[in-house]
Amino acid sequence: MVEKNLTPNKTLDCIGFACPIPVLKTRHEINKLAVGEVLEVLADDPAAEEDIPHLIKSIGQELLEIKKEGSKIRFLIKKIK
């Protein structure tokens, strides 16, 4: 379960970008993280709601949270390897 006051190590703002840009930027940022660090991704492309979790699973990282507020989606991703 996610800690209530979890502070991400980095935030990636993909608001206004359409597929595949949020996925490509997310993968690039995950590659720059150290193991154990958390990336927050903000997106408003409806495709991101399915595409980013699929990416995280395919590259073996941990999706801590998906939170939808209106048209905006917030993902918390932990680099585990």
Residue frames relative to the residue before (quaternion, step in Angstrom):
aa qw qx qy qz dx dy dz
M 1.0000 0.0000 0.0000 0.0000 0.00 0.00 0.00
V 0.5112 -0.6654 0.4607 0.2892 3.56 -1.09 0.71
E 0.4731 -0.6383 0.5236 0.3076 3.53 -1.05 0.81
K 0.5686 -0.6427 0.3904 0.3333 3.58 -0.93 0.87
N 0.7959 0.2608 -0.1342 0.5296 3.58 0.90 -0.84
L 0.1684 0.8103 -0.5384 0.1589 3.55 1.01 0.81
T 0.1574 -0.7828 0.5980 0.0701 3.57 -0.76 1.07
P 0.3786 -0.7344 0.5093 0.2408 3.57 -0.64 1.07
N 0.5087 -0.6332 0.4895 0.3172 3.56 -1.20 0.55
K 0.7941 0.0374 0.0122 0.6065 3.56 1.16 -0.62
T 0.1979 -0.7573 0.6101 0.1230 3.57 -1.17 0.67
L 0.1486 -0.7640 0.6251 0.0585 3.54 -0.97 0.97
D 0.1690 -0.8015 0.5703 0.0608 3.57 -0.54 1.21
C 0.0092 -0.8110 0.5832 -0.0459 3.57 -0.44 1.26
I 0.2842 0.7625 -0.5278 0.2434 3.60 1.20 0.45
G 0.7954 0.2810 -0.2287 0.4859 3.56 -0.88 1.00
F 0.6407 0.5001 -0.3328 0.4781 3.59 1.26 -0.13
A 0.2924 -0.7530 0.5669 0.1617 3.55 -1.02 0.86
C 0.6904 -0.4578 0.3729 0.4179 3.53 -1.33 0.37
P 0.6338 -0.1792 -0.7514 -0.0414 1.66 -1.94 1.57
I 0.3237 0.8013 -0.4700 0.1793 3.62 1.25 0.07
P 0.6633 0.4947 -0.3502 0.4389 3.70 0.74 -0.82
V 0.6547 0.5045 -0.3165 0.4655 3.61 0.98 -0.79
L 0.6675 0.5014 -0.3054 0.4579 3.59 0.89 -0.91
K 0.6715 0.4866 -0.2977 0.4729 3.59 0.93 -0.88
T 0.6256 0.5387 -0.3358 0.4535 3.59 1.02 -0.79
R 0.6621 0.4975 -0.3145 0.4638 3.59 0.86 -0.91
H 0.6445 0.5311 -0.3176 0.4491 3.59 0.94 -0.88
E 0.6881 0.4774 -0.2832 0.4673 3.60 0.92 -0.91
I 0.6124 0.5402 -0.3525 0.4570 3.62 1.01 -0.74
N 0.6386 0.5424 -0.3258 0.4380 3.58 0.98 -0.83
K 0.6877 0.4841 -0.2774 0.4645 3.60 1.12 -0.60
L 0.5799 0.6004 -0.3743 0.4040 3.61 1.23 -0.35
A 0.4269 -0.6273 0.5754 0.3053 3.52 -1.33 0.39
V 0.6187 -0.5244 0.4170 0.4103 3.58 -1.20 0.50
G 0.7627 0.3316 -0.2740 0.4830 3.56 -0.91 0.99
E 0.6046 0.5584 -0.3659 0.4346 3.59 1.20 -0.32
V 0.3233 -0.7483 0.5582 0.1550 3.55 -1.25 0.60
L 0.1911 -0.7631 0.6127 0.0757 3.53 -1.02 0.98
E 0.1930 -0.7364 0.6380 0.1162 3.54 -0.99 0.92
V 0.0769 -0.7823 0.6177 0.0231 3.57 -0.85 1.02
L 0.1347 -0.7682 0.6236 0.0522 3.54 -0.92 1.01
A 0.0866 0.8001 -0.5847 0.1023 3.58 -0.79 1.04
D 0.1684 -0.7771 0.5923 0.1306 3.55 -1.25 0.40
D 0.4645 0.6370 -0.4628 0.4054 3.58 1.27 0.28
P 0.4643 -0.7069 0.4472 0.2909 3.63 -0.58 1.08
A 0.6122 0.5644 -0.3558 0.4244 3.62 1.06 -0.64
A 0.5746 0.6151 -0.3771 0.3864 3.61 1.11 -0.60
E 0.5843 0.6049 -0.3717 0.3931 3.59 1.08 -0.66
E 0.7291 0.3516 -0.2189 0.5448 3.59 1.14 -0.58
D 0.6831 0.5410 -0.2883 0.3969 3.57 0.93 -0.94
I 0.6858 0.4879 -0.3064 0.4447 3.61 0.86 -0.88
P 0.6456 0.4849 -0.3499 0.4751 3.68 0.86 -0.71
H 0.6232 0.5335 -0.3407 0.4593 3.60 1.04 -0.74
L 0.6341 0.5247 -0.3217 0.4681 3.59 0.98 -0.85
I 0.6720 0.5151 -0.3040 0.4366 3.58 0.81 -1.04
K 0.6575 0.4965 -0.3054 0.4774 3.57 0.97 -0.85
S 0.6942 0.5015 -0.2894 0.4276 3.59 0.86 -0.94
I 0.7393 0.3656 -0.2355 0.5140 3.62 1.11 -0.54
G 0.5394 -0.6992 0.3596 0.3014 3.56 1.29 0.34
Q 0.4715 0.6396 -0.4742 0.3792 3.58 1.04 0.73
E 0.4991 -0.6731 0.4677 0.2813 3.59 -1.27 0.12
L 0.2375 -0.7461 0.6086 0.1284 3.55 -0.81 1.06
L 0.2389 -0.8143 0.5178 0.1078 3.57 -0.39 1.25
E 0.8200 -0.0637 0.1104 0.5581 3.57 0.94 -0.85
I 0.0655 -0.7138 0.6925 0.0814 3.51 -1.31 0.59
K 0.0236 0.7961 -0.6025 0.0508 3.56 -0.73 1.05
K 0.1539 -0.7996 0.5781 0.0519 3.55 -0.70 1.11
E 0.0142 0.7718 -0.6344 0.0398 3.55 -0.91 1.01
G 0.7978 -0.1009 0.0223 0.5940 3.56 -0.19 1.27
S 0.7928 -0.2457 0.1992 0.5210 3.57 -0.75 -1.03
K 0.6165 0.5577 -0.3455 0.4354 3.59 1.27 -0.13
I 0.1508 -0.7720 0.6144 0.0619 3.53 -1.09 0.82
R 0.1399 -0.7786 0.6090 0.0577 3.57 -0.96 0.95
F 0.1048 -0.7811 0.6152 0.0217 3.54 -0.86 1.05
L 0.1213 -0.7402 0.6533 0.1030 3.56 -1.12 0.70
I 0.0459 -0.8148 0.5753 -0.0548 3.53 -0.62 1.22
K 0.1728 -0.7817 0.5931 0.0851 3.56 -0.87 0.99
K 0.3461 -0.7123 0.5711 0.2163 3.55 -0.91 0.95
I 0.0869 -0.8385 0.5379 0.0055 3.57 -0.54 1.17
K 0.7983 0.1217 -0.1106 0.5794 3.60 1.24 -0.03
